[in-house]
Amino acid sequence: MSLAGQRIVVIGGTSGIGFAVAEAALSEGSAVAVASSNPQNVEAATARLPGAEGFVLDVTDEGAVERAFAGLGRFDHLAFTAGDWGGPRRGLLMDLDLDAGRAIFNVRFWGAAAVAKHAAKAIAPAGSITLTDGMIAHRPAKGSSLSTAMAGAVEHLTRGLAAELAPIRVNCVCPGMIRTGVWDSIPADVREARITQMTARQPLARIGEPKEAAEAYLYLMRGGYTTGQVLRVDGGGSLV
């Protein structure tokens, strides 16, 4: 299935994997709209994505989500790559403030649910929704109980929505280590040493690039007989 002439919305499309999805879709002749909660990020991204639309959206505000999709018009595919680092992402459950811990779910789970709820009304019947979780769903570590639960919840939301929203297809991409802006806060020498150490045992012993992860989203948009699936892009990290 060609994506040429189709309209694609990327929530979180102003940076990282989302930006790479938008860039790849534009290169295939799609009409693209990107959204972020940060107006400056929207402005910067659309300047780098000639022809793309951009709009500001706080996915934790369901009213804003409803208004955004009511005014957006019909489109074909949605990719949800928005994320934040709110809440205590690491820590033993017995030590966590659970009220603070709820913030972990605000963008990546509840934001995804709100967007799917209101976007589905505007998506073409042959269209798709692609959500995003992370390998922490499959590779939990000590102190990651809530993060693991949140990522796993996104996968189960995917399956539930695939049944509920059919014939709209709903899938999920599960990225491993991808070279996004979150790594920029670490000094370069320390960063590269840490990446080398963390990927050494993978079958593909390197970090992934956003453009490589973006291919998974484009496949799930094209793949007309694929729904309710989680596609891992992890360099084989889940094998070791």
HELIX and SHEET records of a PDB file:
HELIX    1   1 GLY A   16  SER A   27  1                                  12    
HELIX    2   2 PRO A   39  ARG A   48  1                                  10    
HELIX    3   3 GLU A   62  LEU A   72  1                                  11    
HELIX    4   4 LEU A   93  ASP A   95  5                                   3    
HELIX    5   5 LEU A   98  GLY A  101  1                                   4    
HELIX    6   6 ARG A  102  PHE A  105  5                                   4    
HELIX    7   7 ASN A  106  GLY A  111  3                                   6    
HELIX    8   8 ALA A  112  ALA A  119  1                                   8    
HELIX    9   9 MET A  135  ALA A  137  5                                   3    
HELIX   10  10 SER A  145  LEU A  165  1                                  21    
HELIX   11  11 GLY A  181  SER A  185  5                                   5    
HELIX   12  12 ALA A  188  THR A  199  1                                  12    
HELIX   13  13 PRO A  210  ARG A  222  1                                  13    
HELIX   14  14 GLY A  237  LEU A  239  5                                   3    
SHEET    1   A 7 GLU A  53  VAL A  56  0                                        
SHEET    2   A 7 ALA A  31  SER A  36  1                                        
SHEET    3   A 7 ARG A   7  ILE A  11  1                                        
SHEET    4   A 7 PHE A  75  PHE A  80  1                                        
SHEET    5   A 7 ILE A 123  THR A 132  1                                        
SHEET    6   A 7 ARG A 169  PRO A 175  1                                        
SHEET    7   A 7 VAL A 230  VAL A 233  1                                        
END                                                                             
